[in-house]
Amino acid sequence: MKGKILFVAGAAVGYVLGARAGRGAYIKIKDRAGDLWENPSVQKTVHQAEDFVKDNAPVVGSKLKDVANDAASAAQSTVKSATKKADKVADQAKAKADEVGSKGASATGADKGDADTGDRDNGTSKLPGVSVGD
């Protein structure tokens, strides 16, 4: 129904804009639209639609509220779940970083202060396959 109304409105606008008669055609269409709107059967249908909306608005509003509450609950649940997962991953990453850091410090002797980085000026290192610098 909405599509038909939009089509008729578009056709009327196109006719007015494309008509050689100009303002006269516009007035003619406007008068016909006014006559149609004032038609008793059209007004009866308009009143029926208004009554239907008035009767069903509280029901629709209640259903919309319920759907919105359900969506909000689902979103909160998703956020809580994602937060728990992110915390778990962060804890695992920290534990792994601590493990790697402690292994690296003991392997290089950094905990004793005797780590050797090699000659940084020419980009070499005393560790094979490791280049320090650009």
C-alpha positions in Angstrom: 0.0 0.0 0.0 2.8 2.4 0.9 4.6 1.7 -2.4 1.4 2.5 -4.3 1.0 5.8 -2.5 4.6 6.7 -3.2 4.3 5.7 -6.8 1.2 7.9 -7.3 2.8 10.8 -5.5 5.9 10.4 -7.6 3.9 10.2 -10.8 2.0 13.4 -9.8 5.2 15.3 -9.1 6.7 14.1 -12.4 3.6 15.1 -14.3 3.6 18.6 -12.7 7.3 19.1 -13.3 7.0 17.8 -16.9 3.7 19.2 -17.9 3.7 22.0 -20.5 0.5 23.4 -18.9 2.6 24.4 -15.8 0.6 25.8 -12.9 -2.7 24.9 -14.3 -1.8 21.2 -14.2 -0.6 21.6 -10.7 -3.8 23.2 -9.5 -5.8 20.5 -11.3 -3.9 17.7 -9.5 -4.1 19.5 -6.2 -7.9 19.8 -6.5 -8.3 16.1 -7.4 -6.1 15.1 -4.5 -8.2 17.3 -2.2 -11.4 15.7 -3.5 -9.9 12.2 -3.0 -8.9 13.0 0.6 -12.3 14.4 1.4 -14.0 11.3 -0.1 -16.1 9.6 2.7 -14.7 6.1 2.0 -11.1 7.4 2.2 -11.9 9.2 5.5 -13.6 6.1 6.8 -10.4 4.1 6.1 -8.3 6.8 7.7 -10.4 6.7 10.9 -10.2 2.9 11.0 -6.4 3.1 10.7 -6.3 5.8 13.5 -8.5 3.7 15.8 -6.4 0.6 15.1 -3.2 2.4 16.0 -4.8 3.9 19.1 -6.0 0.4 20.2 -2.7 -1.4 19.5 -0.1 1.3 20.5 0.1 0.1 24.1 0.6 -3.5 23.0 3.2 -2.6 20.5 5.0 -0.4 23.0 5.0 -3.1 25.6 6.4 -5.6 23.1 9.1 -3.1 22.0 10.0 -2.6 25.6 10.3 -6.4 26.2 12.5 -6.8 23.1 14.7 -3.9 24.1 15.2 -5.3 27.6 16.0 -8.7 26.1 18.6 -7.1 23.8 20.1 -5.1 26.7 20.4 -8.3 28.8 22.0 -10.2 25.9 24.5 -7.3 25.4 25.4 -7.2 29.1 25.9 -11.0 29.1 28.1 -10.8 26.0 30.2 -8.0 27.5 30.7 -9.9 30.8 31.7 -13.0 28.8 34.1 -11.1 26.7 35.6 -9.4 29.7 36.2 -12.7 31.4 37.9 -14.1 28.3 40.0 -11.0 27.9 41.1 -11.1 31.5 42.0 -14.8 31.1 44.1 -14.1 28.0 45.8 -11.1 29.7 46.7 -13.3 32.7 48.1 -16.0 30.3 50.1 -13.4 28.4 51.5 -12.0 31.6 52.5 -15.4 32.9 54.1 -16.2 29.6 56.0 -12.9 29.5 57.2 -13.5 33.1 58.3 -17.0 32.2 60.2 -15.8 29.1 61.7 -12.9 31.0 63.0 -15.1 33.7 64.4 -17.6 31.3 66.1 -14.9 29.2 67.6 -13.2 32.2 69.1 -16.5 33.5 70.3 -17.6 30.1 72.2 -14.3 29.4 73.4 -13.7 32.9 71.6 -10.3 32.9 70.6 -11.0 36.5 74.4 -10.8 37.4 75.0 -7.7 35.3 77.4 -9.3 32.8 75.4 -9.4 29.6 77.5 -8.5 26.6 75.7 -6.8 23.7 78.7 -6.6 21.4 79.7 -3.7 19.2 76.7 -1.5 18.7 78.4 1.0 16.4 78.8 -1.4 13.5 75.5 -3.4 14.3 77.1 -6.6 15.3 76.6 -8.7 18.4 78.5 -11.6 20.0 75.3 -13.7 19.9 75.2 -15.7 16.6 72.4 -14.6 14.3 71.5 -11.5 16.4 72.2 -8.0 15.1 71.8 -5.1 17.5 71.1 -1.7 15.8 69.9 -0.8 12.4 
